[in-house]
Amino acid sequence: MVAISIIIIILAVLLSLVVLAQNPKGGGLAAGFTGASQIGGVQRTADFMEKSTWTLAGALMLLCLVSASMQHTSVASDSLDAPIVLDEHPNANSATTIGDSAHVSAPATPQAPK
């Protein structure tokens, strides 16, 4: 569970770096390679950034779902193993046990002043 959380944090940091490296107008890291477009500059760099963004985002979503399902199953299994405790300390105004009418007291009636 801790390993998945660490991987999620690493993926989130990488995704934010990849998104920040992109230029909203289509340049980004590819802006420095404008002269080398024949060799594989602008278009391939933009394709790589877009594919890495989608891959990191998909992996992040998948790991978050896996982490949530593991958390849900561990909580459900823990609640099945726990003993059921109804009420160990009843209120002072109520009867100590059900059906035991000997301990139930009637409310006190106020006395008239003398």
N, C-alpha and C positions, 0 to 999 in steps of 0.2 A: 504494500500500500504506500509506503514511504518512497519506494523507488519510482512508482508511477507519478507521484506528486513532484518529485525532482525532475523527471523527464518532461512533465507538463510545463514546469517553470522554464526549463531550458528551451523547449519548443516555442514558448511564448516570447522569450527574449530574441530568439532567432527570427521569428516571424516579424517582430517589431523592427528589427534591424533591416530585414529584407524590404519591408514596406517603406521604411524611411529612406532606403537607398534608391527607391524609384522616384522619378520625377513625374509629377502629375500631368505634365504635357508630353510625356512619352520619351523624355531624355534619360534621366537618371544616370546610372553608371554608363549607359551607352553613349552619353553625350561626349565623353572623352575619346570615343573610338569612331568618330565620324569619318575620318580619312581611310579607315581600314574596313569599309563596308563590304568590299569584295572578298576579303579573307574570312569574314565571319564576325564583323564588329557589331553594328547597331542592331540589326534584326535578331541575331542569335542571342545577344546579351539581353534584349528585352524579352525574348521568348523564355530564356533561362530564368529571369527574374519572375515572370508571370507563372511559370510552371512550379518554381520553388515556393511562391506564395500560396498557390492552390494546394500543393503537397503538404506544406507545413500547417496550413489551416485545417485541412482534412485530418491530418494526424493528431492535431491538437483537439479537434472535436471528438474524434474516436477515443482518444485516451481519457477525455473528460467523461464520456459516457461509460467507459469501462470502470473508471474510478467511482462514479456515482452508483453503478450497479453493484460493485464490490462493497461499497459502504452500506447500501440498502440490504444486501444479503447478510452482512455481518451484524447489523442491528437487529434484523429479524431472527437470526439464529441465537443472538444473545438474549433476546426477550423470551425465546422458547425455553432456554435453559434456566432462567431465573425462577425461583419459587414464588408462588402467589401468596402475598400477605394481605389480608383484608384490612384489619384494624387492630393494631396491638394496644393502643391507648384510647379507650373510649372517653367521651366527654364526661365531665363530672355530673352534668344534669341528666344524663341518660342512664338507662339500666345497664348493668354490667354484662348481662347475657340476655339473649333473646328468650323470652318465656319465663324469666325469673322476676316475678312481680313483687317479691319480698323487698327488693332493694329500691323500688321506685317510690319516691316520696311525693306527696301532694304539695302543691305550692303553698307557701305560708300565707295565711289571711291576715290582713292588717288589723290591729286592735284599735278600738275607739279611744281617743284621749280621755283622761279622767279629770 
